[in-house]
Every structure is written in C-alpha cells, then in structure tokens.
Amino acid sequence: MPTSATGAERGSEQGFTLVELMVTLFIIGLIGAAIVMTVPDKTPTPSGEAEILAARLKRAQEEAVLTNRSVDVAIDTAGYRFRVQDRGGWIDLAEPPFAPTSWSPGLKAVVAAADGGHGVRFDPTGTAGPVRITLSRDRRLAGVLVDDAGNVKLDAAPR
C-alpha cells in the first residue's frame, strides 16, 4: 500500500522499541556500577604505609652498618625524615630512599620508644633501642616494631 506522496511502499519499519532501549540502558548502568565498585581506593591504608616505613627503616639500618655512622629516623605528626651523624653533628638526608616523607592525609602516628624519643636511631653496628610505631586512620591500625637488635618487623596486632 502506497504511504508517500510518490506512492512508494515502505518496507518493514527498522529500529528499536522503547522497551529494548530501556533494557539496554539498564544493562549498561549495571555494568558501569560493577566497574566503579571494583576500582580500588587510592587512599593509602595504615598497613600499606607501615610496610613502606618498615622497608625504609630496614634500609636506614643497612646504611648505618655500611657507612659506619649512626642513622636517625625522626618521626612526628607530619611524617618522617632521615639524618646521619657526621663529625659530631646531624646532617639531613634528602636523596632517595632517604628523602623526607609526609604521612598521607588523616594518618596519625604514635611513637613509643624505650628512651622516650620520637623516632629510631640505628648505631653503626645496626642496633637500636626498642621502638613501637603505631599508624592509624579511621579505626584501622598498623604498626612497626624495632627491637634491641635493630630488627624491623610489621606489628600484626598493634595496641
């Protein structure tokens, strides 16, 4: 049956129904939500920061032994920094892996040292006074322990 002014017949209608479009959009939305839910949180966790700190403390201990100089790691609310003893004074280290490091926003650090200090000091033999460093954010805790022998360990159950 002619449906146009020229009298040409139209073939069967091509396209999608509204229901088909709505179902497609719904499926795309579900897939998008699933992808968003699997994206990891970029905020560092206390346990991740504790692992980094422990590795850097271990490297500081090695530096003390290799250079035969004391290495001090000062830890405060802003972050931590490394210093070496040289001719009676302390010199800040600025080159990686000893560059000063700031804590990520919201992270709190508490240092409990046997000598009452605020950090870890490795002597030229690699030993240090015992120190417990507890990192926290949003009720999540992680810790780093340094014992008398200078061994650095992650604390499985910080207090």
N, C-alpha and C positions, 0 to 999 in steps of 0.2 A: 504494500500500500504506500503510495507516494506521500511523504510528510514534509517536503520542502517545496518552495516556490518553483523549483526547476523540475519537480516531480521525481527526484532521485529517492530511492529507498535507502533507509538507514539500516545497517546491519545490526546485529545484536549489540546492545549497549555494553561498552567496555568501562572498567573502573572498579572501585571498591565500594562496598557499602559502609555506612557509618559504623555498624557493629564491628566489621573487620578492622577498620581504622582504630576504634577504641580498644579492641583486644590487642592489637599490635603496640599501641602506646602503653598499655598496661604492662605488657611483657618487657618492653624496653625500660620502663620505670623499675620493674623488679630487678632486672639485670644491673641497672645503674646503682640501685640501693645495695645490692650484694657486693659490687665492686668497692663502693665507698666504705662499707663495713670491714673490708679486708685490708684497707690501707693502714699501715702501722702508724702509731702516734709518733711524731717526730721529737717529742719532748723526751730528753734523756731520763732514764729511770735511776733511782738511787743505786741499784745494783750495777747498772752499766757504768755509772760514774765511779763506783767503788772499784770495779775491775780496772778502769783506766788509772785511778790513783794507785792501786796496788802495783800495777806494772811500772809506773813511773817511780814509785818508792824503791822497787827492786832495782831499777836502773840506777837510782841515786846510790844505793848500797854498792853496786858494782863500780860506780865512778869513784867512790871513796877508797875502795880497795885498789883499783887500777892506778889512781893518781897519788895514792898515799897521803890524801888530805881529807879532813873532815868535811862532810856534806850535810848541810842543814836544810830541812824542808819546813818552812814556816806555813802553818795552816790557820786561816782565820775565816770570818764570816763571808768575805768576798771571794776567797779562793785559796790558792797556794802558790808558793814560789820557792826557788832553789837558790842556795848560796854555798860557796866553798870558802874554806878558811885558807887565807894566804898571808903569810908574814904578820900574823897577829890580828888581822882584820878579816872581815867577811866581805866577799865580793858576790854581788847578784849575778846569777847566770841568766842569759837571755836567749841563747841558741837552743833549738830543738835538740833533744826532747825535754830540755830544762826551762823552756820559756814559761813565764808566769801564766797561770791558768785561772780563769774565773769560773765559779760554780754556775750552773745553769739557773735561770730564774726560779725562785721558790725553793731551792735546795738549801737545807740547813746542815751545818757541820758542827759536831761537838767532839772536842779532843780531850781525852782523859789520859794524861801522861803521868807516869810514876814520879817524875821530878817536878810536876806541876807546870811544865812548859806547855807551849802551844804548837807542837809540831814534833818532828822526828829528827834526831841528829845521829848520823852514822859516823863512827870514828874510822880512822884509816884501816882498821882490821875488819870493818864491816859490821861490828856490833853496835847495838843501840839500846837505849833504855826502853822498857816496855811501854807501848802506847796503844790505845784503842781509839779509833776514829769512827764515829757513827754518822752516817749521812741519812737524812730523812726528807720526805716530801709526801704530803697527803697521806699520812699514816703508814707509808711504806718505808721500811728501814733496810739499810745495808751497812755493813761495817768492814773495816780493815784492821787487822791486828799486826803489830810488830812486837816480837818477843826480845828477850835479852840478847839472844844470839844474832839479832838483826833479821831473822826470818820474817817475811811478809806473807800474810795469809788473808784470804777473804773470811769474814766472820759470818758463819751460817746463821747464827741467831743473836744478832746484836741486842744489847739490853739498854 
